[in-house]
Amino acid sequence: MKKFHAKVIVKMKPDSLDKSVMLEHAIEYFMPVPELSCHTGEVYYIDFAAEDQCEALHMIEKISQEVLTNEEIENFEIRKLEEFSLES
């Protein structure tokens, strides 16, 4: 087995109302910011083992779809998937 490290970004879908609007209002309350646009989301860092890169991608996609996101209101993007070694 090989060790893999993944970084997954989960964001609200564009047509879903989220806390981004509240964040924009809060920022504007303290100071005006021209053309302000905020987007909130979550970042997950996951380390796991898989036989190869293909299996690792399949696993992290399944984890992202079934565990990390609510598909009705969120999208996910796998930003990083790399093999790593604990050996120095």
N, CA, C and O atoms as CSV, one atom per row, in Angstrom:
chain,resi,resn,atom,element,x,y,z
A,1,MET,N,N,0.838,-1.189,0.000
A,1,MET,CA,C,0.000,0.000,0.000
A,1,MET,C,C,0.879,1.248,0.000
A,1,MET,O,O,1.951,1.284,0.605
A,2,LYS,N,N,0.393,2.251,-0.690
A,2,LYS,CA,C,1.063,3.544,-0.726
A,2,LYS,C,C,0.268,4.533,0.106
A,2,LYS,O,O,-0.942,4.379,0.278
A,3,LYS,N,N,0.943,5.541,0.618
A,3,LYS,CA,C,0.296,6.576,1.416
A,3,LYS,C,C,-0.024,7.772,0.522
A,3,LYS,O,O,0.796,8.173,-0.305
A,4,PHE,N,N,-1.224,8.342,0.694
A,4,PHE,CA,C,-1.640,9.500,-0.092
A,4,PHE,C,C,-2.132,10.604,0.820
A,4,PHE,O,O,-2.633,10.359,1.918
A,5,HIS,N,N,-1.976,11.829,0.336
A,5,HIS,CA,C,-2.435,13.020,1.041
A,5,HIS,C,C,-3.359,13.767,0.078
A,5,HIS,O,O,-2.980,14.036,-1.061
A,6,ALA,N,N,-4.570,14.103,0.531
A,6,ALA,CA,C,-5.523,14.822,-0.314
A,6,ALA,C,C,-5.951,16.111,0.360
A,6,ALA,O,O,-6.048,16.190,1.585
A,7,LYS,N,N,-6.206,17.124,-0.463
A,7,LYS,CA,C,-6.780,18.383,-0.003
A,7,LYS,C,C,-8.073,18.574,-0.786
A,7,LYS,O,O,-8.052,18.640,-2.015
A,8,VAL,N,N,-9.197,18.662,-0.082
A,8,VAL,CA,C,-10.509,18.802,-0.710
A,8,VAL,C,C,-11.149,20.103,-0.243
A,8,VAL,O,O,-11.209,20.382,0.954
A,9,ILE,N,N,-11.624,20.894,-1.199
A,9,ILE,CA,C,-12.305,22.148,-0.911
A,9,ILE,C,C,-13.803,21.923,-1.124
A,9,ILE,O,O,-14.216,21.440,-2.178
A,10,VAL,N,N,-14.610,22.272,-0.128
A,10,VAL,CA,C,-16.061,22.165,-0.235
A,10,VAL,C,C,-16.625,23.579,-0.171
A,10,VAL,O,O,-16.358,24.324,0.773
A,11,LYS,N,N,-17.417,23.944,-1.198
A,11,LYS,CA,C,-18.011,25.283,-1.264
A,11,LYS,C,C,-19.505,25.158,-1.534
A,11,LYS,O,O,-19.981,24.163,-2.081
A,12,MET,N,N,-20.219,26.190,-1.135
A,12,MET,CA,C,-21.640,26.259,-1.434
A,12,MET,C,C,-21.817,26.437,-2.942
A,12,MET,O,O,-21.010,27.110,-3.582
A,13,LYS,N,N,-22.860,25.844,-3.510
A,13,LYS,CA,C,-23.168,26.050,-4.915
A,13,LYS,C,C,-23.551,27.517,-5.114
A,13,LYS,O,O,-24.085,28.146,-4.201
A,14,PRO,N,N,-23.284,28.063,-6.300
A,14,PRO,CA,C,-23.530,29.492,-6.538
A,14,PRO,C,C,-24.966,29.939,-6.265
A,14,PRO,O,O,-25.184,31.073,-5.841
A,15,ASP,N,N,-25.937,29.075,-6.499
A,15,ASP,CA,C,-27.334,29.472,-6.307
A,15,ASP,C,C,-27.837,29.247,-4.880
A,15,ASP,O,O,-29.013,29.479,-4.599
A,16,SER,N,N,-26.970,28.804,-3.986
A,16,SER,CA,C,-27.352,28.586,-2.590
A,16,SER,C,C,-26.976,29.804,-1.750
A,16,SER,O,O,-25.870,30.333,-1.862
A,17,LEU,N,N,-27.910,30.238,-0.911
A,17,LEU,CA,C,-27.595,31.327,0.011
A,17,LEU,C,C,-26.726,30.753,1.114
A,17,LEU,O,O,-26.978,29.650,1.599
A,18,ASP,N,N,-25.733,31.477,1.501
A,18,ASP,CA,C,-24.851,30.988,2.560
A,18,ASP,C,C,-24.360,32.138,3.418
A,18,ASP,O,O,-24.820,33.272,3.282
A,19,LYS,N,N,-23.433,31.839,4.293
A,19,LYS,CA,C,-22.917,32.857,5.200
A,19,LYS,C,C,-22.008,33.860,4.508
A,19,LYS,O,O,-21.550,34.809,5.145
A,20,SER,N,N,-21.734,33.677,3.217
A,20,SER,CA,C,-20.917,34.647,2.482
A,20,SER,C,C,-21.566,36.030,2.487
A,20,SER,O,O,-20.873,37.042,2.595
A,21,VAL,N,N,-22.884,36.072,2.371
A,21,VAL,CA,C,-23.599,37.351,2.356
A,21,VAL,C,C,-23.436,38.042,3.704
A,21,VAL,O,O,-23.199,39.249,3.761
A,22,MET,N,N,-23.562,37.283,4.787
A,22,MET,CA,C,-23.367,37.869,6.120
A,22,MET,C,C,-21.941,38.370,6.288
A,22,MET,O,O,-21.716,39.418,6.894
A,23,LEU,N,N,-20.984,37.631,5.755
A,23,LEU,CA,C,-19.582,38.039,5.834
A,23,LEU,C,C,-19.362,39.347,5.082
A,23,LEU,O,O,-18.674,40.242,5.571
A,24,GLU,N,N,-19.948,39.453,3.892
A,24,GLU,CA,C,-19.826,40.695,3.118
A,24,GLU,C,C,-20.399,41.878,3.887
A,24,GLU,O,O,-19.787,42.945,3.929
A,25,HIS,N,N,-21.574,41.696,4.496
A,25,HIS,CA,C,-22.182,42.774,5.271
A,25,HIS,C,C,-21.311,43.168,6.462
A,25,HIS,O,O,-21.168,44.352,6.766
A,26,ALA,N,N,-20.739,42.188,7.125
A,26,ALA,CA,C,-19.881,42.473,8.284
A,26,ALA,C,C,-18.637,43.255,7.861
A,26,ALA,O,O,-18.251,44.207,8.539
A,27,ILE,N,N,-18.018,42.873,6.771
A,27,ILE,CA,C,-16.827,43.584,6.285
A,27,ILE,C,C,-17.202,45.017,5.911
A,27,ILE,O,O,-16.507,45.962,6.282
A,28,GLU,N,N,-18.302,45.172,5.176
A,28,GLU,CA,C,-18.737,46.508,4.752
A,28,GLU,C,C,-19.098,47.380,5.953
A,28,GLU,O,O,-18.957,48.601,5.885
A,29,TYR,N,N,-19.557,46.785,7.044
A,29,TYR,CA,C,-19.879,47.546,8.250
A,29,TYR,C,C,-18.626,48.223,8.816
A,29,TYR,O,O,-18.678,49.372,9.255
A,30,PHE,N,N,-17.509,47.507,8.801
A,30,PHE,CA,C,-16.265,48.044,9.357
A,30,PHE,C,C,-15.511,48.939,8.396
A,30,PHE,O,O,-14.853,49.892,8.814
A,31,MET,N,N,-15.604,48.639,7.110
A,31,MET,CA,C,-14.907,49.466,6.125
A,31,MET,C,C,-15.442,49.177,4.730
A,31,MET,O,O,-15.712,48.022,4.401
A,32,PRO,N,N,-15.599,50.202,3.912
A,32,PRO,CA,C,-16.039,49.957,2.541
A,32,PRO,C,C,-14.917,49.302,1.730
A,32,PRO,O,O,-13.762,49.725,1.790
A,33,VAL,N,N,-15.269,48.294,0.994
A,33,VAL,CA,C,-14.301,47.591,0.145
A,33,VAL,C,C,-14.890,47.534,-1.263
A,33,VAL,O,O,-15.900,46.863,-1.475
A,34,PRO,N,N,-14.285,48.219,-2.220
A,34,PRO,CA,C,-14.819,48.219,-3.577
A,34,PRO,C,C,-14.913,46.797,-4.162
A,34,PRO,O,O,-13.995,45.990,-4.012
A,35,GLU,N,N,-16.023,46.515,-4.822
A,35,GLU,CA,C,-16.248,45.260,-5.532
A,35,GLU,C,C,-16.003,44.026,-4.661
A,35,GLU,O,O,-15.441,43.033,-5.124
A,36,LEU,N,N,-16.424,44.096,-3.410
A,36,LEU,CA,C,-16.234,42.997,-2.466
A,36,LEU,C,C,-17.097,41.796,-2.845
A,36,LEU,O,O,-18.280,41.940,-3.153
A,37,SER,N,N,-16.501,40.633,-2.819
A,37,SER,CA,C,-17.215,39.378,-3.036
A,37,SER,C,C,-16.570,38.319,-2.152
A,37,SER,O,O,-15.373,38.059,-2.268
A,38,CYS,N,N,-17.351,37.712,-1.274
A,38,CYS,CA,C,-16.820,36.709,-0.356
A,38,CYS,C,C,-17.403,35.344,-0.678
A,38,CYS,O,O,-18.555,35.229,-1.096
A,39,HIS,N,N,-16.604,34.326,-0.481
A,39,HIS,CA,C,-17.040,32.948,-0.672
A,39,HIS,C,C,-16.515,32.146,0.504
A,39,HIS,O,O,-15.321,32.174,0.801
A,40,THR,N,N,-17.387,31.446,1.155
A,40,THR,CA,C,-16.978,30.638,2.297
A,40,THR,C,C,-16.965,29.175,1.906
A,40,THR,O,O,-17.586,28.776,0.921
A,41,GLY,N,N,-16.264,28.394,2.675
A,41,GLY,CA,C,-16.195,26.963,2.410
A,41,GLY,C,C,-15.378,26.278,3.482
A,41,GLY,O,O,-15.025,26.877,4.498
A,42,GLU,N,N,-15.091,25.046,3.245
A,42,GLU,CA,C,-14.307,24.257,4.185
A,42,GLU,C,C,-13.176,23.580,3.437
A,42,GLU,O,O,-13.294,23.257,2.255
A,43,VAL,N,N,-12.081,23.371,4.143
A,43,VAL,CA,C,-10.925,22.683,3.572
A,43,VAL,C,C,-10.674,21.439,4.414
A,43,VAL,O,O,-10.619,21.511,5.641
A,44,TYR,N,N,-10.524,20.313,3.756
A,44,TYR,CA,C,-10.242,19.053,4.433
A,44,TYR,C,C,-8.896,18.521,3.958
A,44,TYR,O,O,-8.613,18.511,2.760
A,45,TYR,N,N,-8.070,18.079,4.897
A,45,TYR,CA,C,-6.797,17.426,4.594
A,45,TYR,C,C,-6.942,15.986,5.068
A,45,TYR,O,O,-7.197,15.737,6.246
A,46,ILE,N,N,-6.779,15.050,4.157
A,46,ILE,CA,C,-7.024,13.647,4.477
A,46,ILE,C,C,-5.822,12.809,4.042
A,46,ILE,O,O,-5.397,12.872,2.888
A,47,ASP,N,N,-5.285,12.034,4.966
A,47,ASP,CA,C,-4.205,11.098,4.668
A,47,ASP,C,C,-4.780,9.693,4.739
A,47,ASP,O,O,-5.541,9.374,5.653
A,48,PHE,N,N,-4.418,8.849,3.770
A,48,PHE,CA,C,-4.951,7.491,3.710
A,48,PHE,C,C,-4.055,6.618,2.845
A,48,PHE,O,O,-3.114,7.105,2.217
A,49,ALA,N,N,-4.354,5.333,2.818
A,49,ALA,CA,C,-3.565,4.385,2.023
A,49,ALA,C,C,-4.415,3.831,0.879
A,49,ALA,O,O,-5.623,3.640,1.028
A,50,ALA,N,N,-3.778,3.578,-0.251
A,50,ALA,CA,C,-4.425,2.985,-1.421
A,50,ALA,C,C,-3.360,2.243,-2.220
A,50,ALA,O,O,-2.165,2.470,-2.036
A,51,GLU,N,N,-3.798,1.365,-3.098
A,51,GLU,CA,C,-2.859,0.577,-3.911
A,51,GLU,C,C,-2.092,1.441,-4.912
A,51,GLU,O,O,-0.902,1.228,-5.141
A,52,ASP,N,N,-2.791,2.432,-5.516
A,52,ASP,CA,C,-2.162,3.280,-6.533
A,52,ASP,C,C,-2.929,4.590,-6.659
A,52,ASP,O,O,-3.931,4.796,-5.975
A,53,GLN,N,N,-2.461,5.470,-7.530
A,53,GLN,CA,C,-3.059,6.795,-7.725
A,53,GLN,C,C,-4.523,6.695,-8.171
A,53,GLN,O,O,-5.359,7.472,-7.710
A,54,CYS,N,N,-4.837,5.769,-9.044
A,54,CYS,CA,C,-6.200,5.597,-9.550
A,54,CYS,C,C,-7.156,5.216,-8.420
A,54,CYS,O,O,-8.237,5.792,-8.297
A,55,GLU,N,N,-6.761,4.256,-7.606
A,55,GLU,CA,C,-7.592,3.850,-6.478
A,55,GLU,C,C,-7.724,5.001,-5.471
A,55,GLU,O,O,-8.798,5.211,-4.908
A,56,ALA,N,N,-6.646,5.734,-5.247
A,56,ALA,CA,C,-6.672,6.865,-4.320
A,56,ALA,C,C,-7.662,7.925,-4.796
A,56,ALA,O,O,-8.427,8.466,-3.997
A,57,LEU,N,N,-7.649,8.221,-6.089
A,57,LEU,CA,C,-8.583,9.207,-6.633
A,57,LEU,C,C,-10.027,8.736,-6.468
A,57,LEU,O,O,-10.898,9.508,-6.068
A,58,HIS,N,N,-10.269,7.474,-6.777
A,58,HIS,CA,C,-11.620,6.917,-6.621
A,58,HIS,C,C,-12.069,7.026,-5.157
A,58,HIS,O,O,-13.207,7.409,-4.883
A,59,MET,N,N,-11.194,6.697,-4.240
A,59,MET,CA,C,-11.537,6.736,-2.813
A,59,MET,C,C,-11.843,8.155,-2.339
A,59,MET,O,O,-12.832,8.373,-1.638
A,60,ILE,N,N,-11.000,9.127,-2.717
A,60,ILE,CA,C,-11.215,10.487,-2.232
A,60,ILE,C,C,-12.444,11.119,-2.883
A,60,ILE,O,O,-13.117,11.939,-2.257
A,61,GLU,N,N,-12.745,10.752,-4.119
A,61,GLU,CA,C,-13.980,11.229,-4.753
A,61,GLU,C,C,-15.201,10.687,-4.013
A,61,GLU,O,O,-16.153,11.423,-3.755
A,62,LYS,N,N,-15.172,9.416,-3.677
A,62,LYS,CA,C,-16.294,8.797,-2.965
A,62,LYS,C,C,-16.461,9.409,-1.568
A,62,LYS,O,O,-17.579,9.697,-1.142
A,63,ILE,N,N,-15.349,9.604,-0.864
A,63,ILE,CA,C,-15.394,10.245,0.456
A,63,ILE,C,C,-15.988,11.648,0.335
A,63,ILE,O,O,-16.841,12.038,1.133
A,64,SER,N,N,-15.534,12.400,-0.661
A,64,SER,CA,C,-16.007,13.768,-0.854
A,64,SER,C,C,-17.500,13.814,-1.159
A,64,SER,O,O,-18.223,14.640,-0.602
A,65,GLN,N,N,-17.962,12.934,-2.035
A,65,GLN,CA,C,-19.373,12.906,-2.425
A,65,GLN,C,C,-20.281,12.420,-1.309
A,65,GLN,O,O,-21.352,12.985,-1.089
A,66,GLU,N,N,-19.866,11.390,-0.612
A,66,GLU,CA,C,-20.759,10.733,0.338
A,66,GLU,C,C,-20.619,11.209,1.781
A,66,GLU,O,O,-21.537,11.031,2.581
A,67,VAL,N,N,-19.480,11.811,2.120
A,67,VAL,CA,C,-19.261,12.190,3.516
A,67,VAL,C,C,-19.085,13.704,3.687
A,67,VAL,O,O,-19.689,14.297,4.581
A,68,LEU,N,N,-18.276,14.321,2.852
A,68,LEU,CA,C,-17.901,15.716,3.084
A,68,LEU,C,C,-18.913,16.745,2.591
A,68,LEU,O,O,-18.968,17.853,3.123
A,69,THR,N,N,-19.722,16.397,1.576
A,69,THR,CA,C,-20.616,17.390,0.983
A,69,THR,C,C,-22.082,16.991,1.058
A,69,THR,O,O,-22.430,15.812,1.133
A,70,ASN,N,N,-22.920,18.006,1.035
A,70,ASN,CA,C,-24.356,17.836,0.833
A,70,ASN,C,C,-24.577,18.211,-0.624
A,70,ASN,O,O,-24.565,19.395,-0.963
A,71,GLU,N,N,-24.776,17.236,-1.480
A,71,GLU,CA,C,-24.787,17.480,-2.923
A,71,GLU,C,C,-25.889,18.429,-3.384
A,71,GLU,O,O,-25.808,18.966,-4.488
A,72,GLU,N,N,-26.906,18.644,-2.572
A,72,GLU,CA,C,-27.968,19.569,-2.954
A,72,GLU,C,C,-27.518,21.022,-2.905
A,72,GLU,O,O,-28.008,21.852,-3.670
A,73,ILE,N,N,-26.584,21.334,-2.005
A,73,ILE,CA,C,-26.197,22.742,-1.839
A,73,ILE,C,C,-24.694,22.993,-1.935
A,73,ILE,O,O,-24.265,24.147,-1.916
A,74,GLU,N,N,-23.879,21.927,-2.039
A,74,GLU,CA,C,-22.428,22.110,-2.041
A,74,GLU,C,C,-21.766,21.391,-3.221
A,74,GLU,O,O,-22.279,20.403,-3.745
A,75,ASN,N,N,-20.615,21.923,-3.612
A,75,ASN,CA,C,-19.726,21.299,-4.597
A,75,ASN,C,C,-18.401,21.011,-3.914
A,75,ASN,O,O,-18.072,21.628,-2.901
A,76,PHE,N,N,-17.642,20.079,-4.464
A,76,PHE,CA,C,-16.304,19.844,-3.942
A,76,PHE,C,C,-15.304,19.872,-5.078
A,76,PHE,O,O,-15.638,19.638,-6.240
A,77,GLU,N,N,-14.077,20.163,-4.713
A,77,GLU,CA,C,-12.969,20.166,-5.671
A,77,GLU,C,C,-11.764,19.544,-4.991
A,77,GLU,O,O,-11.359,19.976,-3.912
A,78,ILE,N,N,-11.200,18.545,-5.612
A,78,ILE,CA,C,-9.978,17.935,-5.085
A,78,ILE,C,C,-8.822,18.785,-5.579
A,78,ILE,O,O,-8.515,18.794,-6.771
A,79,ARG,N,N,-8.182,19.500,-4.665
A,79,ARG,CA,C,-7.109,20.419,-5.034
A,79,ARG,C,C,-5.753,19.750,-5.076
A,79,ARG,O,O,-4.855,20.189,-5.794
A,80,LYS,N,N,-5.607,18.684,-4.302
A,80,LYS,CA,C,-4.312,18.019,-4.254
A,80,LYS,C,C,-4.550,16.550,-3.957
A,80,LYS,O,O,-5.388,16.204,-3.124
A,81,LEU,N,N,-3.815,15.696,-4.635
A,81,LEU,CA,C,-3.789,14.273,-4.319
A,81,LEU,C,C,-2.391,13.809,-4.672
A,81,LEU,O,O,-2.030,13.708,-5.844
A,82,GLU,N,N,-1.619,13.532,-3.648
A,82,GLU,CA,C,-0.239,13.158,-3.909
A,82,GLU,C,C,0.195,12.023,-3.006
A,82,GLU,O,O,-0.274,11.874,-1.878
A,83,GLU,N,N,1.089,11.244,-3.530
A,83,GLU,CA,C,1.682,10.156,-2.759
A,83,GLU,C,C,2.766,10.736,-1.860
A,83,GLU,O,O,3.481,11.657,-2.255
A,84,PHE,N,N,2.885,10.198,-0.658
A,84,PHE,CA,C,3.944,10.655,0.224
A,84,PHE,C,C,4.537,9.482,0.982
A,84,PHE,O,O,3.947,8.405,1.075
A,85,SER,N,N,5.696,9.721,1.506
A,85,SER,CA,C,6.405,8.687,2.259
A,85,SER,C,C,6.782,9.258,3.613
A,85,SER,O,O,7.156,10.426,3.717
A,86,LEU,N,N,6.688,8.451,4.633
A,86,LEU,CA,C,7.085,8.880,5.981
A,86,LEU,C,C,8.587,8.729,6.194
A,86,LEU,O,O,9.134,9.196,7.192
A,87,GLU,N,N,9.244,8.072,5.243
A,87,GLU,CA,C,10.689,7.864,5.360
A,87,GLU,C,C,11.434,9.144,5.065
A,87,GLU,O,O,11.001,9.939,4.231
A,88,SER,N,N,12.551,9.352,5.741
A,88,SER,CA,C,13.367,10.555,5.503
A,88,SER,C,C,14.584,10.232,4.684
A,88,SER,O,O,15.383,11.120,4.387
